[in-house]
Amino acid sequence: MNKQHQPVTLGLARFNEARQQDKTATEVISGKTIKLDKQLSVPARGTLVLDIVRVK
């Protein structure tokens, strides 16, 4: 959740251990596929709910 009036970019490096090989996620509200690279942008005054797709 981003309560700011500007978009926020989150670095994903701190989640590498938990994500391991997960490379994509589905944005639950819109159904869009999001690539989990180095950063993730959360829209201004918005919420981003992700379903992590496990790669085996």
C-alpha positions in Angstrom: 0.0 0.0 0.0 1.3 3.4 -0.9 -0.3 6.4 0.8 2.1 8.9 -0.8 1.0 11.3 -3.6 3.8 10.0 -5.8 4.6 6.4 -7.0 7.1 4.5 -4.9 9.8 2.2 -6.2 10.8 -0.7 -4.0 14.0 -2.6 -4.3 13.5 -6.3 -4.2 17.0 -7.4 -3.2 16.0 -7.7 0.4 13.4 -10.3 -0.5 15.9 -12.5 -2.6 16.2 -15.2 0.0 12.4 -15.6 0.4 11.7 -15.3 -3.3 14.5 -17.7 -4.4 13.7 -18.6 -8.0 10.3 -16.8 -8.2 10.6 -14.5 -11.3 7.0 -13.5 -11.9 3.8 -12.5 -10.0 0.2 -11.9 -10.9 -1.3 -8.6 -9.8 -4.5 -9.9 -8.2 -6.8 -7.0 -8.9 -6.0 -6.5 -12.6 -4.6 -10.0 -13.5 -1.5 -8.5 -15.1 1.7 -10.5 -14.9 4.6 -8.6 -13.3 8.2 -9.5 -13.7 10.1 -9.6 -10.4 13.4 -8.1 -11.2 15.4 -5.6 -9.1 12.6 -3.1 -8.5 8.8 -2.9 -8.2 6.8 0.3 -8.6 3.7 0.9 -6.5 1.3 3.6 -7.9 0.6 6.8 -6.0 -2.2 6.3 -3.4 -2.6 2.8 -4.5 -2.4 -0.8 -3.5 -0.5 -3.6 -5.2 -1.5 -7.2 -4.2 0.6 -9.9 -5.8 0.2 -13.6 -6.1 3.7 -15.1 -6.5 4.1 -17.7 -9.1 6.4 -20.6 -7.9 8.8 -21.8 -10.5 9.9 -25.4 -10.0 
